[in-house]
Amino acid sequence: MGTWDVGPFDNDTAADFGGDLDEVAAGEREGIVRSALTRVIDTAAYLEAPASEVAVAAAALVAARCPGGEPADPIYGPEESLPDLTGLRDLALQALDRIMTEPSELMDLWAESDGGPWRANIRRLQNVLLPQPPGEQLSLT
């Protein structure tokens, strides 16, 4: 696993995804983000880690445009501007839910190490994508 930290772009696959978005025409970027999310949602069998890593990065790009969202990684995230992705909030949330549901290689890989901080980052993204009244946010632990 070419991973160096727990953030959405802190692995080789997601960093490559950010670069790939920079290389396509501006009008194609939303479709690529949508495709990354739906690929994970549509996987009923064992969900491979690379597809999940891309979907987490895509969900982070959607969350970055939502209230309370954090900007995408300035080093490994896309450098080119992205369209308004807030219309993909539901897809992003569904993709994160699928990644956190067995069978999921990425979830299994993080379970083998100290995956608490990674799970907290996923829950933070879920909170941004599905705003809830204060005090009813998903637990970050």
ChimeraX commands (.cxc) that place a marker at each C-alpha (Angstrom):
marker #1 position 0.00,0.00,0.00 radius 0.5
marker #1 position 1.71,3.22,-1.19 radius 0.5
marker #1 position 0.29,5.23,1.69 radius 0.5
marker #1 position 2.14,7.78,3.76 radius 0.5
marker #1 position -0.66,9.24,5.89 radius 0.5
marker #1 position -4.41,9.07,6.59 radius 0.5
marker #1 position -5.67,12.00,4.48 radius 0.5
marker #1 position -7.74,11.55,1.31 radius 0.5
marker #1 position -4.76,12.28,-0.98 radius 0.5
marker #1 position -2.08,10.66,1.18 radius 0.5
marker #1 position -1.52,7.64,-1.05 radius 0.5
marker #1 position -0.09,7.06,-4.52 radius 0.5
marker #1 position -3.41,6.17,-6.13 radius 0.5
marker #1 position -5.24,9.28,-4.93 radius 0.5
marker #1 position -2.29,11.53,-5.77 radius 0.5
marker #1 position -2.35,10.11,-9.31 radius 0.5
marker #1 position -6.11,10.76,-9.45 radius 0.5
marker #1 position -5.48,14.42,-8.58 radius 0.5
marker #1 position -2.95,14.63,-11.42 radius 0.5
marker #1 position -5.32,12.88,-13.81 radius 0.5
marker #1 position -8.00,15.50,-13.12 radius 0.5
marker #1 position -5.52,18.22,-14.03 radius 0.5
marker #1 position -4.81,16.58,-17.38 radius 0.5
marker #1 position -8.39,16.45,-18.69 radius 0.5
marker #1 position -10.50,19.26,-20.10 radius 0.5
marker #1 position -12.38,21.31,-17.49 radius 0.5
marker #1 position -15.73,20.04,-18.77 radius 0.5
marker #1 position -14.74,16.41,-18.12 radius 0.5
marker #1 position -13.71,16.76,-14.46 radius 0.5
marker #1 position -17.15,16.37,-12.88 radius 0.5
marker #1 position -17.77,13.22,-14.92 radius 0.5
marker #1 position -14.50,11.71,-13.74 radius 0.5
marker #1 position -15.33,12.44,-10.10 radius 0.5
marker #1 position -18.84,11.01,-10.60 radius 0.5
marker #1 position -17.41,7.89,-12.24 radius 0.5
marker #1 position -14.96,7.32,-9.37 radius 0.5
marker #1 position -17.82,7.45,-6.88 radius 0.5
marker #1 position -20.27,5.28,-8.83 radius 0.5
marker #1 position -17.61,2.64,-9.55 radius 0.5
marker #1 position -17.35,2.01,-5.80 radius 0.5
marker #1 position -21.09,2.23,-5.16 radius 0.5
marker #1 position -21.79,-0.32,-7.90 radius 0.5
marker #1 position -19.30,-2.87,-6.54 radius 0.5
marker #1 position -21.21,-5.57,-4.70 radius 0.5
marker #1 position -18.31,-8.03,-4.55 radius 0.5
marker #1 position -14.95,-7.48,-2.85 radius 0.5
marker #1 position -14.08,-3.81,-3.17 radius 0.5
marker #1 position -10.42,-3.36,-4.14 radius 0.5
marker #1 position -8.34,-0.73,-2.34 radius 0.5
marker #1 position -7.30,1.33,-5.41 radius 0.5
marker #1 position -10.90,2.07,-6.40 radius 0.5
marker #1 position -11.66,2.99,-2.79 radius 0.5
marker #1 position -8.64,5.29,-2.54 radius 0.5
marker #1 position -9.79,7.18,-5.63 radius 0.5
marker #1 position -13.36,7.38,-4.31 radius 0.5
marker #1 position -12.20,8.77,-0.95 radius 0.5
marker #1 position -10.24,11.45,-2.83 radius 0.5
marker #1 position -13.27,12.18,-5.03 radius 0.5
marker #1 position -15.51,12.44,-1.95 radius 0.5
marker #1 position -13.01,14.85,-0.39 radius 0.5
marker #1 position -13.22,17.04,-3.50 radius 0.5
marker #1 position -17.00,17.11,-3.18 radius 0.5
marker #1 position -16.80,17.83,0.55 radius 0.5
marker #1 position -14.34,20.67,-0.09 radius 0.5
marker #1 position -17.16,22.57,-1.82 radius 0.5
marker #1 position -19.65,22.03,1.02 radius 0.5
marker #1 position -20.09,24.17,4.14 radius 0.5
marker #1 position -17.52,23.02,6.68 radius 0.5
marker #1 position -15.44,21.28,4.05 radius 0.5
marker #1 position -11.68,21.59,3.96 radius 0.5
marker #1 position -9.75,22.49,0.81 radius 0.5
marker #1 position -8.28,19.60,-1.15 radius 0.5
marker #1 position -4.65,18.72,-0.53 radius 0.5
marker #1 position -2.56,21.55,-2.05 radius 0.5
marker #1 position 0.32,19.23,-2.95 radius 0.5
marker #1 position -1.31,16.03,-4.20 radius 0.5
marker #1 position -4.84,17.19,-4.95 radius 0.5
marker #1 position -5.75,18.70,-8.32 radius 0.5
marker #1 position -4.20,22.06,-9.11 radius 0.5
marker #1 position -6.72,23.01,-11.79 radius 0.5
marker #1 position -10.08,24.44,-10.77 radius 0.5
marker #1 position -13.01,22.09,-10.41 radius 0.5
marker #1 position -16.66,22.76,-11.13 radius 0.5
marker #1 position -19.22,22.95,-8.35 radius 0.5
marker #1 position -19.39,19.33,-7.20 radius 0.5
marker #1 position -22.01,19.77,-4.47 radius 0.5
marker #1 position -24.57,18.01,-6.66 radius 0.5
marker #1 position -22.54,14.83,-6.05 radius 0.5
marker #1 position -22.94,14.93,-2.25 radius 0.5
marker #1 position -25.27,11.93,-2.10 radius 0.5
marker #1 position -23.02,9.86,-4.36 radius 0.5
marker #1 position -19.97,10.79,-2.29 radius 0.5
marker #1 position -21.72,9.78,0.90 radius 0.5
marker #1 position -22.86,6.47,-0.63 radius 0.5
marker #1 position -19.32,5.76,-1.81 radius 0.5
marker #1 position -17.87,6.37,1.66 radius 0.5
marker #1 position -20.56,4.17,3.18 radius 0.5
marker #1 position -19.65,1.39,0.73 radius 0.5
marker #1 position -15.94,1.70,1.51 radius 0.5
marker #1 position -16.76,1.28,5.20 radius 0.5
marker #1 position -18.86,-1.86,4.53 radius 0.5
marker #1 position -17.48,-5.39,4.10 radius 0.5
marker #1 position -16.12,-6.67,1.85 radius 0.5
marker #1 position -13.69,-3.73,1.51 radius 0.5
marker #1 position -9.95,-4.15,1.07 radius 0.5
marker #1 position -9.15,-0.58,2.13 radius 0.5
marker #1 position -11.12,-0.95,5.35 radius 0.5
marker #1 position -9.34,-4.28,5.99 radius 0.5
marker #1 position -5.91,-2.75,5.34 radius 0.5
marker #1 position -6.55,0.06,7.81 radius 0.5
marker #1 position -7.88,-2.44,10.35 radius 0.5
marker #1 position -4.47,-4.18,10.23 radius 0.5
marker #1 position -2.74,-1.00,11.42 radius 0.5
marker #1 position -3.75,1.96,13.55 radius 0.5
marker #1 position -6.74,2.85,11.41 radius 0.5
marker #1 position -8.45,5.06,13.99 radius 0.5
marker #1 position -7.20,8.34,12.47 radius 0.5
marker #1 position -8.16,7.14,8.96 radius 0.5
marker #1 position -11.67,6.22,10.11 radius 0.5
marker #1 position -11.94,9.62,11.81 radius 0.5
marker #1 position -11.11,11.30,8.49 radius 0.5
marker #1 position -13.79,9.26,6.73 radius 0.5
marker #1 position -16.36,10.23,9.37 radius 0.5
marker #1 position -15.32,13.89,9.08 radius 0.5
marker #1 position -16.01,13.72,5.34 radius 0.5
marker #1 position -19.35,12.02,6.00 radius 0.5
marker #1 position -20.28,14.78,8.46 radius 0.5
marker #1 position -19.55,17.46,5.89 radius 0.5
marker #1 position -21.44,15.63,3.16 radius 0.5
marker #1 position -24.49,15.03,5.35 radius 0.5
marker #1 position -24.81,18.01,7.69 radius 0.5
marker #1 position -26.63,17.24,10.90 radius 0.5
marker #1 position -27.70,19.41,13.83 radius 0.5
marker #1 position -24.83,20.20,16.26 radius 0.5
marker #1 position -24.39,17.48,18.84 radius 0.5
marker #1 position -25.63,14.80,16.44 radius 0.5
marker #1 position -22.51,14.59,14.27 radius 0.5
marker #1 position -21.00,11.16,13.71 radius 0.5
marker #1 position -18.41,10.31,16.34 radius 0.5
marker #1 position -14.86,10.86,15.11 radius 0.5
marker #1 position -13.50,7.95,17.12 radius 0.5
marker link #1:1,2 radius 0.2
marker link #1:2,3 radius 0.2
marker link #1:3,4 radius 0.2
marker link #1:4,5 radius 0.2
marker link #1:5,6 radius 0.2
marker link #1:6,7 radius 0.2
marker link #1:7,8 radius 0.2
marker link #1:8,9 radius 0.2
marker link #1:9,10 radius 0.2
marker link #1:10,11 radius 0.2
marker link #1:11,12 radius 0.2
marker link #1:12,13 radius 0.2
marker link #1:13,14 radius 0.2
marker link #1:14,15 radius 0.2
marker link #1:15,16 radius 0.2
marker link #1:16,17 radius 0.2
marker link #1:17,18 radius 0.2
marker link #1:18,19 radius 0.2
marker link #1:19,20 radius 0.2
marker link #1:20,21 radius 0.2
marker link #1:21,22 radius 0.2
marker link #1:22,23 radius 0.2
marker link #1:23,24 radius 0.2
marker link #1:24,25 radius 0.2
marker link #1:25,26 radius 0.2
marker link #1:26,27 radius 0.2
marker link #1:27,28 radius 0.2
marker link #1:28,29 radius 0.2
marker link #1:29,30 radius 0.2
marker link #1:30,31 radius 0.2
marker link #1:31,32 radius 0.2
marker link #1:32,33 radius 0.2
marker link #1:33,34 radius 0.2
marker link #1:34,35 radius 0.2
marker link #1:35,36 radius 0.2
marker link #1:36,37 radius 0.2
marker link #1:37,38 radius 0.2
marker link #1:38,39 radius 0.2
marker link #1:39,40 radius 0.2
marker link #1:40,41 radius 0.2
marker link #1:41,42 radius 0.2
marker link #1:42,43 radius 0.2
marker link #1:43,44 radius 0.2
marker link #1:44,45 radius 0.2
marker link #1:45,46 radius 0.2
marker link #1:46,47 radius 0.2
marker link #1:47,48 radius 0.2
marker link #1:48,49 radius 0.2
marker link #1:49,50 radius 0.2
marker link #1:50,51 radius 0.2
marker link #1:51,52 radius 0.2
marker link #1:52,53 radius 0.2
marker link #1:53,54 radius 0.2
marker link #1:54,55 radius 0.2
marker link #1:55,56 radius 0.2
marker link #1:56,57 radius 0.2
marker link #1:57,58 radius 0.2
marker link #1:58,59 radius 0.2
marker link #1:59,60 radius 0.2
marker link #1:60,61 radius 0.2
marker link #1:61,62 radius 0.2
marker link #1:62,63 radius 0.2
marker link #1:63,64 radius 0.2
marker link #1:64,65 radius 0.2
marker link #1:65,66 radius 0.2
marker link #1:66,67 radius 0.2
marker link #1:67,68 radius 0.2
marker link #1:68,69 radius 0.2
marker link #1:69,70 radius 0.2
marker link #1:70,71 radius 0.2
marker link #1:71,72 radius 0.2
marker link #1:72,73 radius 0.2
marker link #1:73,74 radius 0.2
marker link #1:74,75 radius 0.2
marker link #1:75,76 radius 0.2
marker link #1:76,77 radius 0.2
marker link #1:77,78 radius 0.2
marker link #1:78,79 radius 0.2
marker link #1:79,80 radius 0.2
marker link #1:80,81 radius 0.2
marker link #1:81,82 radius 0.2
marker link #1:82,83 radius 0.2
marker link #1:83,84 radius 0.2
marker link #1:84,85 radius 0.2
marker link #1:85,86 radius 0.2
marker link #1:86,87 radius 0.2
marker link #1:87,88 radius 0.2
marker link #1:88,89 radius 0.2
marker link #1:89,90 radius 0.2
marker link #1:90,91 radius 0.2
marker link #1:91,92 radius 0.2
marker link #1:92,93 radius 0.2
marker link #1:93,94 radius 0.2
marker link #1:94,95 radius 0.2
marker link #1:95,96 radius 0.2
marker link #1:96,97 radius 0.2
marker link #1:97,98 radius 0.2
marker link #1:98,99 radius 0.2
marker link #1:99,100 radius 0.2
marker link #1:100,101 radius 0.2
marker link #1:101,102 radius 0.2
marker link #1:102,103 radius 0.2
marker link #1:103,104 radius 0.2
marker link #1:104,105 radius 0.2
marker link #1:105,106 radius 0.2
marker link #1:106,107 radius 0.2
marker link #1:107,108 radius 0.2
marker link #1:108,109 radius 0.2
marker link #1:109,110 radius 0.2
marker link #1:110,111 radius 0.2
marker link #1:111,112 radius 0.2
marker link #1:112,113 radius 0.2
marker link #1:113,114 radius 0.2
marker link #1:114,115 radius 0.2
marker link #1:115,116 radius 0.2
marker link #1:116,117 radius 0.2
marker link #1:117,118 radius 0.2
marker link #1:118,119 radius 0.2
marker link #1:119,120 radius 0.2
marker link #1:120,121 radius 0.2
marker link #1:121,122 radius 0.2
marker link #1:122,123 radius 0.2
marker link #1:123,124 radius 0.2
marker link #1:124,125 radius 0.2
marker link #1:125,126 radius 0.2
marker link #1:126,127 radius 0.2
marker link #1:127,128 radius 0.2
marker link #1:128,129 radius 0.2
marker link #1:129,130 radius 0.2
marker link #1:130,131 radius 0.2
marker link #1:131,132 radius 0.2
marker link #1:132,133 radius 0.2
marker link #1:133,134 radius 0.2
marker link #1:134,135 radius 0.2
marker link #1:135,136 radius 0.2
marker link #1:136,137 radius 0.2
marker link #1:137,138 radius 0.2
marker link #1:138,139 radius 0.2
marker link #1:139,140 radius 0.2
marker link #1:140,141 radius 0.2
view
